[in-house]
Amino acid sequence: MAYLGPEGTFTEEAARRVGEELIPFDSILEVLGAVATGRASRGVVPIENSIEGPVGVTLDLLAWEYDLCIEGEIILRVRHNLLVNPGVSMDEIREVYSHPQSLAQCRGFLEELGASTHSTPSTAAAARTIMGRRECAAIGTRRAADIYGLEAIAENIQDFDPNFTRFIVLSEGDHEPTGRDKTSIVFSLSEDKPGGLHEILGFFADAGVNLTKIESRPSKRGLGKYIFFVDFQGHRKDQHVREILGSIAERTPFFKILGSYPEMTDY
């Protein structure tokens, strides 16, 4: 199973819940590429956070670059820690490193700290970056602190608590129906007109299907042009869901089923 590494990331923690033989990669792009080329049978990447919202690179790669399927989801409670080299005090910190999502989730704490911030590919990469640098800190996991010989000088520094990140498990096929499923799709509209999106969403309302998420992303085709990601309850093989998806496919120029998978409700 491929995951966004190196060791010590929140993605590794999520991946350990569903797999044992884990292979770290340095970017979300590399994780999806590993699954697509067969270097890994499955991959785990973050897709959204309860504070900062969607992980845009994951959504864009699923929409445009890779024909992979979501076969599962993992919802992880995230507790951010400020990691430093042993013996460093808070007033010595001048720079803080972490993944952009983690920096954003701890914005209030960082403003109060008054240190400059720097983005890294992952929280574990941030921990590795600050090793031996007394004036630097990283936002990351306790496992990263143990791996890289650091100390957690402050705990639970996220701006809002509880803080959850949703991860998805990707493979070449999705999951068989379980009776408690969720389906993810992406589509664009044929033209920008009043009621265009309402027409599509109306298919779900008419069938009594509950939407669990809807969000837009730039289509990369020009200003004001968007694609829409929708998650809803039900499996693509359910008869009423098949009818909805057929209606959407007939009325949209771009339509893609990203997968059906068990909905995680206990977290």
Buried (B, 14 or more C-beta within 10 A) or exposed (E): BBBBBBBBBBBBBBBBEBBEEBBBBEBBBBBBBBBBEEBBEBBBBBBBBBBBEBBEBBBBBBBBEBEBBBBBBBBBEBBBBBBBBEEBEEEBBBBBBBBEBBBBBBBEBBEEBEBEBBBBBBBBBBBBBBEEBBEBBBBBBBBBBBBBEBBBBBEBBBBEEEBEBBBBBBBEEBBEBEEEBBBBBBBBBEEEEEEEBEEBBEBBEEBEBEEEBEBEBEBEEEEEEBBBBBBBBBBBEBEEBEEBBEBBBEBBEBBBBBBBBBBBEEE
